Amino acid sequence: MERPWPASLFTAGRRSVTKEAQALGARHTNRGPYIREREVDSKVIDSFNGLITSSLTKLVWLNANTDAGKRFAGATVKATADFIADEEMVAASNAWFRFSGTNHRDGLTLASVGLSPLKTRFAMMLPPKLIGDPHKAWFEMTRDVHVATAPLFGLIAVPSLADRAALIEAGRLWQRMHVQATVFGLAVQPLNQLMEMVDRDQALKHPSEAEKALNSLSAIGSDVFAFAFRMGHSRFITNPSPRRGIDEVLGS
Ligand SMILES: Cc1cc2nc3c(=O)[nH]c(=O)nc-3n(C[C@H](O)[C@H](O)[C@H](O)COP(=O)(O)O)c2cc1C
């Protein structure tokens, strides 16, 4: 087909691949142990603050050794206990466990729950029936690994949970932060049990202990927390989660 422009108008450009673009393939949620005594540098934290591009989102940081950090950790463990005591929540969450079979390329796989490389190998050789209760394991991992080994927690606040634009901005901010963390060689994991219990309590019209705990963490005016995570240096390299090929996600 003839082009409507002369070929001489175009010259070959230089291919430039940013650090962030390179980090995309390596980015993954890290559910393993972090090095508690290795703090995240305050300059690094500042650069994450610089990723905020919308007035609808705020970032709050909690050092794990502070009172507020300890309260976040304790309340997250309690929210996990409340989550796994709720049969409907457990059934909904079970639907996302991918501990056997290889047909899914989403959800939570055994390889990405944050076990050490040796334990992962061992667990993957076990027949599914012998793996045990994944929710009990999740509770124990939350208490003994996720909050116990993280030096730093973070929360993203928005004006309202009903503000869809703000929730999308919170998600976009998290995506940028996760890629940036990968560039810095930092491990991150969302820790949203408190948010999940706030939603659950609202659905059941219960007074929410989780909401009270979140509100006590930091003065954020009338804003509310929409997303929480931990950050640190990983103790070991954990496995990535499965990815779908581009052909599987592109619409025709
Ligand atoms: C809105 C949202 C909330 C999430 N909350 C949690 C969480 O509380 N705990 C967790 O381990 N992962 C959480 N995740 C991470 C996803 O489970 C993760 O992105 C998924 O397993 C894909 O893995 P990847 O990040 O390695 O690509 C959350 C992700 C999103 C988008």
The ligand as a Tripos MOL2 file, in Angstrom:
@<TRIPOS>MOLECULE
LIG
   31    33     1     0     0
SMALL
NO_CHARGES

@<TRIPOS>ATOM
      1 C1         -6.4820   -3.5480   45.1660 C.3       1 LIG1
      2 C2         -5.4920   -4.6210   45.4910 C.ar      1 LIG1
      3 C3         -5.3850   -5.1010   46.7870 C.ar      1 LIG1
      4 C4         -4.4580   -6.1030   47.1110 C.ar      1 LIG1
      5 N1         -4.3570   -6.5410   48.4030 N.ar      1 LIG1
      6 C5         -3.4620   -7.5260   48.6960 C.ar      1 LIG1
      7 C6         -3.2840   -7.9550   50.0470 C.ar      1 LIG1
      8 O1         -3.9270   -7.4620   50.9700 O.2       1 LIG1
      9 N2         -2.3500   -8.9010   50.3040 N.ar      1 LIG1
     10 C7         -1.5660   -9.4550   49.3170 C.ar      1 LIG1
     11 O2         -0.7450  -10.3180   49.6090 O.2       1 LIG1
     12 N3         -1.7110   -9.0490   48.0280 N.ar      1 LIG1
     13 C8         -2.6330   -8.1090   47.7080 C.ar      1 LIG1
     14 N4         -2.7280   -7.6330   46.4300 N.ar      1 LIG1
     15 C9         -1.7400   -8.0990   45.4580 C.3       1 LIG1
     16 C10        -2.3330   -9.0170   44.4630 C.3       1 LIG1
     17 O3         -2.7990  -10.1230   45.0900 O.3       1 LIG1
     18 C11        -1.2320   -9.2620   43.4410 C.3       1 LIG1
     19 O4         -1.1480   -8.1140   42.6970 O.3       1 LIG1
     20 C12        -1.4970  -10.4600   42.6120 C.3       1 LIG1
     21 O5         -1.2590  -11.6120   43.3950 O.3       1 LIG1
     22 C13        -0.5940  -10.4450   41.3820 C.3       1 LIG1
     23 O6          0.7240  -10.6260   41.7610 O.3       1 LIG1
     24 P1          1.8990   -9.6620   41.3500 P.3       1 LIG1
     25 O7          1.7550   -8.3770   42.1110 O.co2     1 LIG1
     26 O8          3.1030  -10.4410   41.7410 O.co2     1 LIG1
     27 O9          1.7760   -9.4300   39.8770 O.co2     1 LIG1
     28 C14        -3.6340   -6.6370   46.0960 C.ar      1 LIG1
     29 C15        -3.7380   -6.1400   44.7960 C.ar      1 LIG1
     30 C16        -4.6400   -5.1380   44.4980 C.ar      1 LIG1
     31 C17        -4.7010   -4.6290   43.0580 C.3       1 LIG1
@<TRIPOS>BOND
     1     1     2 1
     2     2     3 ar
     3     2    30 ar
     4     3     4 ar
     5     4     5 ar
     6     4    28 ar
     7     5     6 ar
     8     6     7 ar
     9     6    13 1
    10     7     8 2
    11     7     9 ar
    12     9    10 ar
    13    10    11 2
    14    10    12 ar
    15    12    13 ar
    16    13    14 ar
    17    14    15 1
    18    14    28 ar
    19    15    16 1
    20    16    17 1
    21    16    18 1
    22    18    19 1
    23    18    20 1
    24    20    21 1
    25    20    22 1
    26    22    23 1
    27    23    24 1
    28    24    25 2
    29    24    26 1
    30    24    27 1
    31    28    29 ar
    32    29    30 ar
    33    30    31 1
@<TRIPOS>SUBSTRUCTURE
     1 LIG1         1 GROUP 0 **** ****
